[in-house]
Amino acid sequence: MSLLVNEIDRQLRIINSGAAEIIPQGELVKKLERSIKEKTPLKVKLGMDPTAPDIHLGHTVVLHKMRQLQELGHEAVLILGDFTGRIGDPSGRSETRRQLTDGEIKKNVATYKQQVGKIIDLERARLVYNSSWLGALTFSEVIALAAKYTVARMLERDDFERRYKDGIPIGIHEFMYPLMQGYDSVVLKADIELGGTDQKFNLMVGRDLQREFGYEPQVAITMPILEGLDGVQKMSKSLGNYIGISEPPGEIYGKAMSITDQLIVRYFQLVTPLTNEEIEKIKDQLAAGKLHPRDAKMRLARELVAMFYGNDAAQDAEQEFIAVFQKGELPAELPVVRLSAEELSDDGAIWLPKLLAAAGLANGTSAGKRFITQGAVRVDGERITDCECRVLVCSGMVIQVGKRKFARIIL
């Protein structure tokens, strides 16, 4: 019996690590006990709607928890929501989401599989598409499913309640989204479902529907929403504070080095494969002043690049970072931008903000002027702060904006 208790405790420590909430913990203990006694893995469900072609580090938080559960011997069931993706999850939305086309969904699914495989072991996972059962439902079956939930229950959801009070339209099809996600759990007979804290309502609907269909309800495990590079708002492409897992190794490394010191341990815990013991050691060393935050970030950056591109790429990215940002050298490879004579004045000069925009280093001349006045622009190593400056263009000159943006100009 002591061996059983020890194994349950071991798995609970790993599952609880980094998790925001386990609902309910007591049911998880019972499921783990049965799983260990009967030597039967638990079915762990994670749904991902392919609503964009690429995923960023924030999306990998639940994937890392899935990988941990795989390593504990449980069955990972990844749902690629090719059907739910057509509606789009209304979680956190202040307005109705644009519905994607079948073509967009198929394109995004292809890239998701490749990217997700960098975190979880796809050879030991089940990949399923919820169109295979949701698309087969008859209209009478959809009505029967909808009858299992009330409008009042739906309006308990924060974003629906807020939109209803503010008079912002809510499409009837949006009410169907939590029901469809919950029905996924019914079809799969899921023991555990993973999701971000913003998915809690959807996960609880899954529990309710499983009861309605006569099955044992799943345990819901929610994971925190990862803060972006600014350390304040959640990681988001629209906010520009993200690390894309398909970005070049040097970009991932450089972005990881830019996070705030307060996020170091959190990133190690939520988006790297390090063990709890390794993370606790890093945390203690940082607190005791035995580990410099810069060195901890370099370890974090190496871990991230190695996870997505391998150890050799991680070492190369680190050497490049040291050369460029610590020794002041230029990157080994610079993007080349070719300018035509028509873009220059008769004397071969160009207004610097216009040059930054033409080189793709600024989104327009207004942004270029802002970078210049902030002191972020260098031309052949010389800092320029006059936003009215005109630059005599020479083939081979190097333009730099900030710490990571470079371009070599060719005529």
C-alpha positions in Angstrom: 0.0 0.0 0.0 2.9 2.4 0.8 4.2 1.9 -2.7 0.8 2.9 -4.1 0.6 6.0 -1.9 4.2 7.0 -2.8 3.4 6.7 -6.5 0.2 8.7 -6.2 2.1 11.4 -4.3 4.8 11.5 -6.9 2.4 11.9 -9.8 0.4 14.5 -7.9 3.5 16.6 -7.2 4.4 16.6 -10.9 0.8 17.3 -12.1 0.3 20.1 -9.6 3.6 21.8 -10.5 2.7 25.0 -12.3 -1.0 24.2 -12.5 -3.4 27.0 -11.7 -6.2 24.7 -10.5 -7.2 21.1 -10.4 -11.0 20.5 -10.3 -11.5 18.5 -8.1 -8.2 17.3 -6.6 -10.0 14.5 -4.7 -11.3 13.0 -7.9 -7.9 13.1 -9.5 -6.5 11.1 -6.6 -9.1 8.4 -7.1 -8.5 8.3 -10.8 -4.7 7.9 -10.3 -5.3 5.2 -7.7 -7.4 3.2 -10.1 -5.0 3.8 -12.9 -2.0 2.5 -10.9 -3.9 -0.5 -9.5 -5.3 -1.6 -12.8 -2.2 -0.5 -14.8 -4.5 1.4 -17.2 -3.4 4.9 -18.3 -5.8 7.8 -17.9 -7.0 9.5 -21.1 -5.8 13.1 -21.1 -7.6 15.4 -23.5 -6.3 18.6 -25.0 -8.2 20.5 -27.7 -6.5 23.0 -30.0 -8.4 25.0 -32.6 -6.1 25.8 -35.6 -7.2 29.4 -35.8 -3.8 30.7 -36.9 -0.9 29.2 -38.8 1.7 29.5 -36.0 1.7 29.0 -32.3 3.8 31.0 -29.8 5.4 30.1 -26.4 2.2 30.9 -24.5 0.4 28.1 -26.4 2.9 25.6 -25.2 2.1 25.9 -21.5 -0.6 23.2 -21.7 1.5 21.2 -24.1 4.2 20.9 -21.5 1.7 19.6 -19.0 0.5 17.1 -21.6 4.1 16.0 -22.1 4.5 15.5 -18.3 1.4 13.4 -18.2 2.7 11.3 -21.1 5.9 10.7 -19.2 3.9 9.5 -16.2 2.5 6.8 -18.5 -0.9 8.3 -19.4 -2.5 8.5 -22.8 -2.3 11.9 -24.6 -5.3 12.6 -26.8 -4.8 15.7 -28.9 -7.9 17.1 -30.6 -7.3 19.2 -33.6 -10.5 21.2 -33.7 -11.1 21.4 -37.4 -14.8 21.6 -36.7 -14.9 23.9 -33.6 -12.2 26.0 -35.3 -14.8 27.1 -37.9 -16.7 28.8 -35.1 -13.8 29.9 -32.9 -13.7 29.9 -29.2 -15.5 32.9 -27.7 -13.4 32.8 -24.5 -12.1 36.3 -23.7 -13.7 37.8 -26.8 -15.5 41.1 -26.8 -17.1 40.4 -30.1 -18.1 37.6 -32.4 -15.0 35.9 -34.0 -14.7 35.6 -37.8 -15.5 32.1 -38.9 -12.7 30.5 -40.8 -13.0 28.7 -44.1 -12.3 25.0 -44.6 -9.2 26.0 -46.6 -7.8 28.1 -43.8 -8.5 25.3 -41.2 -6.7 22.7 -43.3 -3.7 24.9 -43.8 -3.4 25.7 -40.1 -3.9 22.1 -39.1 -0.8 21.1 -41.2 1.5 23.5 -39.4 0.0 22.8 -35.9 0.9 19.1 -36.1 4.5 19.9 -37.0 4.8 22.5 -34.2 3.0 20.6 -31.5 5.4 17.7 -32.2 8.2 19.8 -30.9 6.7 19.5 -27.4 4.7 16.3 -27.0 5.7 12.9 -28.2 3.3 12.4 -31.2 4.4 8.8 -31.6 2.8 8.1 -28.2 -0.2 10.4 -28.7 -3.6 10.0 -30.4 -4.4 12.8 -32.9 -8.1 13.1 -33.6 -10.2 15.6 -35.5 -13.5 16.6 -33.9 -15.2 17.0 -37.3 -15.3 13.2 -37.4 -18.1 13.1 -34.7 -19.4 16.7 -34.6 -19.8 16.8 -38.4 -21.8 13.6 -38.2 -24.4 14.8 -35.8 -27.9 15.2 -37.2 -29.9 18.3 -36.5 -32.2 16.5 -34.0 -29.0 15.3 -32.2 -27.8 18.9 -32.0 -31.1 20.0 -30.6 -30.9 17.2 -28.0 -27.4 18.3 -27.0 -28.5 22.0 -26.7 -31.3 20.9 -24.5 -28.8 19.7 -21.9 -27.8 23.3 -21.0 -29.7 26.5 -20.3 -29.2 30.0 -21.5 -28.9 31.1 -17.8 -26.0 28.7 -17.3 -24.3 30.1 -20.5 -24.7 33.6 -19.3 -22.8 32.7 -16.1 -19.7 32.8 -18.3 -17.9 36.1 -17.8 -17.4 37.1 -21.4 -21.0 36.2 -22.4 -22.4 38.0 -19.3 -20.3 41.1 -20.0 -21.3 41.2 -23.7 -25.0 40.7 -22.8 -25.0 43.6 -20.3 -23.1 45.9 -22.7 -25.6 45.1 -25.5 -22.9 43.5 -27.6 -24.4 40.8 -29.9 -23.8 37.2 -29.1 -24.4 34.7 -31.9 -26.4 31.6 -31.1 -23.6 29.6 -32.6 -21.2 30.9 -30.0 -23.4 29.2 -27.3 -22.7 26.0 -29.2 -19.0 26.2 -28.8 -18.8 25.1 -25.1 -21.3 22.3 -25.9 -19.2 21.1 -28.7 -16.0 21.1 -26.7 -17.8 19.3 -23.9 -19.2 16.8 -26.3 -15.7 16.0 -27.3 -15.1 14.8 -23.8 -18.2 12.6 -23.9 -17.1 11.0 -27.2 -13.5 10.4 -25.9 -14.6 9.4 -22.4 -11.8 11.7 -21.2 -10.4 11.3 -17.6 -8.6 14.6 -17.6 -8.9 17.7 -19.7 -6.2 20.4 -19.9 -6.7 24.0 -20.7 -5.7 27.6 -19.9 -7.5 29.4 -17.0 -9.6 31.1 -19.7 -10.9 27.7 -20.6 -12.3 26.8 -17.2 -16.0 27.3 -18.2 -15.6 25.1 -21.3 -13.8 22.4 -19.2 -16.6 22.4 -16.6 -19.2 22.0 -19.4 -17.4 18.9 -20.4 -17.8 17.5 -16.8 -21.5 18.4 -16.8 -22.2 16.7 -20.2 -20.3 13.6 -19.2 -22.6 13.3 -16.2 -25.6 13.9 -18.5 -24.5 11.0 -20.7 -23.9 8.7 -17.8 -20.1 8.8 -17.7 -17.7 9.6 -14.9 -16.8 13.3 -15.1 -13.4 14.3 -16.2 -11.0 16.2 -13.9 -10.2 19.7 -15.2 -6.7 21.0 -15.0 -6.2 24.6 -15.8 -2.8 26.2 -16.6 -1.8 29.8 -16.1 -1.8 32.3 -19.0 1.8 33.1 -19.8 2.9 36.8 -19.6 4.6 38.2 -22.6 8.1 39.7 -22.8 6.8 42.9 -21.2 6.0 41.0 -18.1 2.6 42.6 -17.9 0.1 41.5 -20.5 -0.5 38.0 -21.7 1.7 36.8 -24.6 0.1 37.8 -27.8 1.1 38.3 -31.4 -1.1 41.4 -31.7 0.8 42.9 -28.7 4.2 42.0 -30.2 5.3 40.6 -26.8 5.6 37.0 -28.0 8.2 34.3 -28.8 7.1 32.2 -31.8 8.3 28.7 -31.7 8.9 28.7 -35.5 11.0 31.9 -35.3 14.7 31.6 -36.2 16.9 30.3 -33.3 18.7 33.7 -32.9 15.4 35.5 -32.6 14.1 33.1 -30.0 17.4 33.4 -28.0 17.4 37.2 -28.2 13.8 37.5 -27.2 14.3 35.1 -24.2 17.2 37.3 -23.0 14.8 40.3 -23.0 12.3 39.0 -20.5 12.1 40.7 -17.0 14.0 39.1 -14.2 10.7 38.4 -12.4 9.6 36.0 -15.2 12.7 33.8 -15.2 11.5 31.1 -12.9 8.0 31.2 -14.2 9.2 30.6 -17.8 11.4 27.7 -16.6 8.4 26.2 -14.9 5.8 26.7 -17.6 7.6 26.4 -20.9 10.7 24.2 -20.5 11.2 20.5 -19.8 13.3 21.0 -16.7 12.4 18.9 -13.7 10.9 20.5 -10.5 14.2 19.8 -8.7 16.2 21.7 -11.4 13.9 24.6 -11.3 13.9 24.8 -7.5 17.7 24.9 -7.6 17.7 27.8 -10.1 15.1 29.6 -8.0 17.2 29.2 -4.8 20.4 30.2 -6.5 18.8 33.4 -7.9 17.3 34.3 -4.5 20.7 33.7 -2.8 22.6 35.8 -5.4 24.6 32.8 -6.4 23.2 32.9 -10.0 23.2 36.1 -12.0 19.8 36.7 -13.7 21.7 37.2 -17.0 23.2 33.7 -16.7 19.8 32.2 -15.8 18.3 33.8 -18.9 21.1 32.4 -21.0 20.2 28.9 -19.7 16.5 29.6 -20.4 17.3 30.8 -24.0 19.4 27.7 -24.6 16.7 25.4 -23.4 14.1 27.1 -25.6 16.2 27.0 -28.8 17.3 23.4 -28.1 13.7 22.3 -27.7 12.7 23.6 -31.1 15.9 23.3 -33.1 18.4 21.1 -31.2 21.5 21.6 -29.1 23.8 22.7 -31.9 21.4 25.5 -32.9 21.2 26.6 -29.3 25.0 26.8 -29.0 25.2 28.8 -32.3 22.5 31.2 -31.2 24.3 31.8 -27.9 27.6 32.5 -29.6 25.9 34.9 -32.0 24.2 36.7 -29.1 27.5 37.0 -27.2 29.3 38.4 -30.3 26.5 40.9 -31.2 25.2 42.0 -27.9 28.1 41.6 -25.5 31.1 42.2 -27.7 29.4 44.6 -30.1 30.1 42.6 -33.3 27.8 42.4 -36.2 25.7 39.2 -36.8 27.3 36.6 -39.0 24.5 36.9 -41.5 22.7 40.2 -42.2 19.5 40.6 -44.1 20.3 42.3 -47.4 18.0 45.1 -48.7 18.5 46.3 -52.3 17.6 50.0 -53.1 17.1 51.3 -56.6 18.5 54.7 -57.8 14.9 55.9 -58.1 14.5 55.8 -54.3 17.4 58.2 -53.8 17.6 61.9 -54.5 20.0 63.2 -57.2 22.9 63.4 -54.7 22.4 59.8 -53.7 20.9 60.6 -50.3 17.7 59.6 -48.6 15.7 60.7 -45.6 16.7 58.4 -42.8 13.1 57.5 -41.7 12.3 56.6 -45.3 15.4 54.4 -45.4 14.3 52.6 -42.3 10.9 51.9 -43.8 12.3 50.8 -47.1 14.7 48.4 -45.3 11.8 46.9 -43.4 13.2 48.1 -40.1 10.3 50.3 -39.3 6.6 50.2 -40.1 6.5 53.5 -41.9 8.3 56.8 -41.6 6.5 57.8 -38.4 7.8 54.7 -36.6 11.2 55.4 -38.1 11.2 58.9 -36.7 10.3 57.6 -33.3 13.1 55.0 -33.3 15.6 57.8 -34.3 14.5 60.2 -31.5 14.7 57.3 -29.0 18.4 56.8 -29.9 17.8 53.3 -31.3 19.2 53.9 -34.8 22.8 53.5 -35.9 24.2 53.9 -39.4 27.5 52.0 -39.8 27.8 52.0 -36.0 27.2 55.7 -35.6 24.1 56.6 -33.5 21.8 59.2 -35.1 19.2 61.1 -33.2 18.1 63.7 -35.7 15.0 62.4 -37.3 15.4 65.0 -40.2 18.8 63.5 -41.1 19.5 62.6 -44.7 21.9 59.7 -45.3 24.3 59.4 -48.2 23.7 55.8 -49.3 26.7 53.6 -50.0 26.5 50.0 -51.1 27.3 47.7 -48.1 26.3 50.2 -45.4 24.7 48.6 -42.3 21.6 50.0 -40.6 20.7 48.9 -37.1 17.5 49.6 -35.1 17.6 48.5 -31.4 19.5 45.4 -30.4 18.2 42.9 -32.9 17.3 44.5 -36.2 19.9 44.9 -38.8 20.1 45.4 -42.6 22.9 45.7 -45.1 22.0 48.1 -47.9 23.0 47.2 -51.5 22.5 49.4 -54.5 
